[in-house]
Amino acid sequence: MVEFKEVKIPEGDLIQYKDGKLIIGDRPIIGRLRGDGIGLDISPVMENVVNAAIEKSYGGARAIAWCPLYAGLEGLQHYGSEFPEETVDAIRHLKIAIKGPFTTPIGEETHVCLNCAHQQDHGGTCDNCGHDDSVCPRFRSINVRFRQHLDLFACVRPIRYFEGVPAPNKYADKVDFIIFRENTEDVYAGYDFERGSETALAIIELIKERTGRQIRPDSGIGIKPISTFGTERLVRKALQWAVDHDLPSVTLVHKGNIMKFTEGSFAKWGYELAEREFGDKTISEKRLWNEYDGKMPEGKILVKDRIADSIFQQIQTRPDEYSVLALPNLNGDYMSDAAIALVGGLGLGPGANMSDEIGLFEATHGTAPKYTGMDKVNPGSLILSAVMMLDYMGWSEAAELIIKGMEQSIRDAEVTYDLARLMNREGREGVNELSCSGFGQAIIDRM
């Protein structure tokens, strides 16, 4: 057994990865990171819902052994660092973990408070909340660093409609697709250089020397790498998902009409991978029209591509034409949030970051520190991410019970303030506004 300083591994079954598959016992040890801000409110609710679903499904024959892990404010308190290396090692060891949201600095101040997200230009006591143990030097996104340190190359976001959720789009009930967003490349790779810095000026000079093109010298510079390797493993995972779930299509989304050698190559390499590794199961849109007059042959998955700005329109006007979308990092970020808004933004939707061996499931919203400790916010994102996690583990019976409970709670208008406000605005009668924990209990009661 691996020894850790702060992480206490509970008794249970350590998840193994052998021959390309996860081996999961009846009492798997799962990492749990509460997160910052409202993560402290939603994480225990998620645990209660998951534990209840497992108990109801398996009658005590199965259970999760939750293993507390620390990052963000709790990382600072346990290790003196918002991103402890031991936490990364523990997730790698456990194979599966689920996390709440973490504070991400967005300004130019030198320090950030992980208790209230206030930013300031000095360490020590927070000028806003007065805490003296929560301020640390500014840092790059904890979420992004988890993805990069653990090589979690696929951000997976299922988007679906729940009956009764007020949604702005008249086709919301037709929305049921899943987004595979490449996680490690594109502008999110972090090659971002400040205006006037030595690196930015050197890049500007190099481009002028090699191409004759002049970039304004007062420019900040970002580098956008997209590789064959990164593209292929993302598209492979999306295609395998379509095969495993008997879905009709995989769409490669890109801006290759402008960025031909990055995003254009993403589409090109994706088609090549589909033909090479899934040729017996897939057919390209070009071949569909050239060889089959547009009529899909039985048992095939259609591989197609769409320009990014076009797909933003099409998921609003004909979303049922899409089942799996594969995208580079930045477009995938925009698309995920735009898509969840189509269906009313229930808890901002579930999400996971995956490699071939590791699954890190997460709430996909911010920390909302002004609501911390108020037992108020919607825990839906983290609960639905736990549903993804249960499906990933092969515990589909428990996953389905949670969905059943959530669907019925929404139909009954037993919801948190965000959905209650929208329902009241639509004139719905009998809306009962619940607390965060109250919504969790309503789900449990309806399983």
SULURQUI-V531473 format. One record per residue. N is the residue number from 0. SS is DSSP state (a for helix, b for strand, c for the rest). PSI is psi as a letter, one per 30 degrees, with the letter a starting at -180 (* if undefined). BURIAL is b if it has 16 or more other ideal C-beta (glycine too) atoms within 10 Angstrom, else e. Layout:
n=<N;N>
ss=<SS;SS>
psi=<PSI;PSI>
burial=<BURIAL;BURIAL>
This chain:
n=<0;1;2;3;4;5;6;7;8;9;10;11;12;13;14;15;16;17;18;19;20;21;22;23;24;25;26;27;28;29;30;31;32;33;34;35;36;37;38;39;40;41;42;43;44;45;46;47;48;49;50;51;52;53;54;55;56;57;58;59;60;61;62;63;64;65;66;67;68;69;70;71;72;73;74;75;76;77;78;79;80;81;82;83;84;85;86;87;88;89;90;91;92;93;94;95;96;97;98;99;100;101;102;103;104;105;106;107;108;109;110;111;112;113;114;115;116;117;118;119;120;121;122;123;124;125;126;127;128;129;130;131;132;133;134;135;136;137;138;139;140;141;142;143;144;145;146;147;148;149;150;151;152;153;154;155;156;157;158;159;160;161;162;163;164;165;166;167;168;169;170;171;172;173;174;175;176;177;178;179;180;181;182;183;184;185;186;187;188;189;190;191;192;193;194;195;196;197;198;199;200;201;202;203;204;205;206;207;208;209;210;211;212;213;214;215;216;217;218;219;220;221;222;223;224;225;226;227;228;229;230;231;232;233;234;235;236;237;238;239;240;241;242;243;244;245;246;247;248;249;250;251;252;253;254;255;256;257;258;259;260;261;262;263;264;265;266;267;268;269;270;271;272;273;274;275;276;277;278;279;280;281;282;283;284;285;286;287;288;289;290;291;292;293;294;295;296;297;298;299;300;301;302;303;304;305;306;307;308;309;310;311;312;313;314;315;316;317;318;319;320;321;322;323;324;325;326;327;328;329;330;331;332;333;334;335;336;337;338;339;340;341;342;343;344;345;346;347;348;349;350;351;352;353;354;355;356;357;358;359;360;361;362;363;364;365;366;367;368;369;370;371;372;373;374;375;376;377;378;379;380;381;382;383;384;385;386;387;388;389;390;391;392;393;394;395;396;397;398;399;400;401;402;403;404;405;406;407;408;409;410;411;412;413;414;415;416;417;418;419;420;421;422;423;424;425;426;427;428;429;430;431;432;433;434;435;436;437;438;439;440;441;442;443;444;445;446>
ss=<c;c;c;c;c;c;c;c;c;c;c;c;b;c;c;b;b;b;c;c;b;b;b;c;c;c;c;b;b;b;b;b;b;c;c;c;c;c;a;a;a;a;a;a;a;a;a;a;a;a;a;a;a;a;a;a;a;a;c;c;c;c;c;c;b;b;b;b;b;c;c;a;a;a;a;a;a;a;a;c;c;c;c;c;a;a;a;a;a;a;a;a;a;a;c;b;b;b;b;c;c;c;c;c;c;c;c;c;c;c;b;b;b;c;c;c;c;c;b;b;c;c;c;c;c;c;c;c;c;c;c;c;c;c;b;b;b;c;c;c;c;a;a;a;a;a;a;a;a;c;c;c;c;b;b;b;b;b;b;b;c;c;c;c;c;c;c;c;c;c;c;a;a;a;c;b;b;b;b;b;b;b;c;c;c;b;a;a;a;c;c;b;b;c;c;c;c;a;a;a;a;a;a;a;a;a;a;a;a;a;a;c;c;c;c;c;c;c;c;c;b;b;c;c;b;c;c;a;a;a;a;a;a;a;a;a;a;a;a;a;a;a;a;a;c;c;c;c;b;b;b;b;b;b;c;c;c;c;c;c;c;c;a;a;a;a;a;a;a;a;a;a;a;a;a;a;a;a;c;c;c;b;b;b;a;a;a;a;a;a;a;a;c;c;c;c;c;c;c;c;b;b;b;b;b;b;b;a;a;a;a;a;a;a;a;a;a;c;a;a;a;c;c;b;b;b;b;c;a;a;a;a;a;a;a;a;a;a;a;a;a;a;c;c;c;a;a;a;c;b;b;b;b;b;c;c;c;c;b;b;b;b;b;c;c;c;c;c;a;a;a;c;c;c;c;c;c;c;c;a;a;a;a;a;a;a;a;a;a;a;a;a;a;c;c;a;a;a;a;a;a;a;a;a;a;a;a;a;a;a;a;c;c;b;b;c;a;a;a;a;a;a;a;a;a;c;c;c;c;c;c;b;b;c;c;a;a;a;a;a;a;a;a;a;a;c;c>
psi=<k;k;k;l;e;f;k;j;j;l;k;a;j;k;k;l;j;k;h;g;l;k;j;k;a;f;i;k;j;k;k;j;j;e;a;l;b;f;e;f;e;f;e;e;e;e;e;e;e;e;e;e;e;e;e;e;e;g;h;f;f;l;l;k;j;k;j;k;l;k;l;b;e;e;e;e;e;e;f;g;k;f;i;k;e;e;e;e;e;e;e;e;e;f;e;k;l;k;l;a;l;k;k;j;k;f;a;g;l;f;l;k;k;f;e;f;g;k;k;l;h;l;a;b;k;k;f;e;f;f;k;g;g;g;k;l;k;l;l;l;k;e;e;e;e;e;e;e;e;g;h;i;f;k;j;k;j;k;j;l;k;k;k;f;k;k;k;f;k;f;g;e;f;f;j;i;l;k;k;j;k;k;f;f;a;a;f;f;f;g;i;j;k;k;k;f;l;e;e;e;e;e;e;e;e;e;e;e;e;e;f;g;k;j;k;k;f;g;k;l;k;k;k;i;k;j;l;e;e;e;e;e;e;e;e;e;e;e;e;e;e;e;e;f;g;h;l;f;l;k;k;j;k;l;h;f;f;e;i;e;g;d;e;e;e;e;e;e;e;e;e;e;e;e;e;e;f;g;f;f;f;l;k;l;e;e;e;e;e;e;f;g;h;g;j;k;k;k;g;l;k;k;k;l;l;k;k;e;e;e;f;e;e;e;f;e;f;i;f;f;f;k;e;k;k;k;l;l;e;e;e;e;e;e;e;e;e;e;e;f;f;e;g;f;h;j;g;g;l;l;l;l;k;k;a;f;f;k;j;j;k;l;k;g;a;a;f;h;f;f;g;k;g;f;h;e;l;k;g;e;e;e;e;f;e;e;e;e;e;e;e;e;f;g;i;f;e;e;e;e;e;e;e;e;e;e;e;e;e;e;e;f;h;j;l;l;e;e;e;e;e;e;e;e;e;f;g;k;l;g;k;j;k;l;l;e;e;e;e;e;e;e;e;e;f;g;*>
burial=<e;e;e;e;e;b;b;e;b;e;e;b;e;b;b;e;e;e;e;e;e;b;e;b;e;e;e;b;b;b;b;b;b;b;b;b;b;b;b;b;b;b;b;e;b;b;b;b;b;b;e;b;b;b;b;e;b;e;e;e;e;b;e;b;b;b;b;b;b;b;b;b;b;b;b;b;e;b;b;e;e;b;b;b;e;b;b;b;e;b;b;b;b;b;b;b;b;b;b;b;b;b;b;b;b;e;e;e;e;e;b;b;b;b;b;b;b;b;b;b;e;e;e;e;e;b;e;e;e;e;e;e;e;b;b;b;e;b;b;e;b;b;b;b;b;b;b;b;e;b;b;b;b;b;b;b;b;b;b;b;b;b;e;b;b;b;b;e;b;e;b;b;e;b;b;e;b;b;b;b;b;b;b;b;b;b;b;b;b;e;e;e;b;e;e;e;e;e;e;b;b;e;b;b;e;e;e;e;e;e;e;e;e;e;e;e;e;e;e;e;b;e;e;b;e;b;e;e;e;b;b;b;b;b;b;b;b;b;b;e;b;b;e;e;e;e;b;e;b;b;b;b;b;b;b;b;e;e;e;e;e;b;b;b;b;b;b;b;b;b;b;e;b;b;e;e;e;b;e;e;e;b;b;b;b;e;e;b;e;e;e;e;e;e;e;e;e;e;e;b;b;b;b;b;b;b;b;b;e;e;b;b;e;e;b;b;e;e;b;e;b;b;b;b;b;b;b;b;b;b;b;b;b;e;b;b;e;e;b;b;b;b;b;b;b;b;b;b;b;b;b;b;b;b;b;e;b;b;b;b;b;b;b;b;b;b;b;b;b;e;e;b;e;e;b;b;b;b;b;b;b;b;b;b;b;b;b;b;b;b;b;b;b;e;b;e;e;b;b;b;b;b;b;e;b;b;b;b;b;b;e;e;b;b;b;b;b;b;b;b;e;b;b;e;e;e;e;e;e;e;b;e;b;b;b;b;b;b;b;b;b;b;b;b;e;b;b>
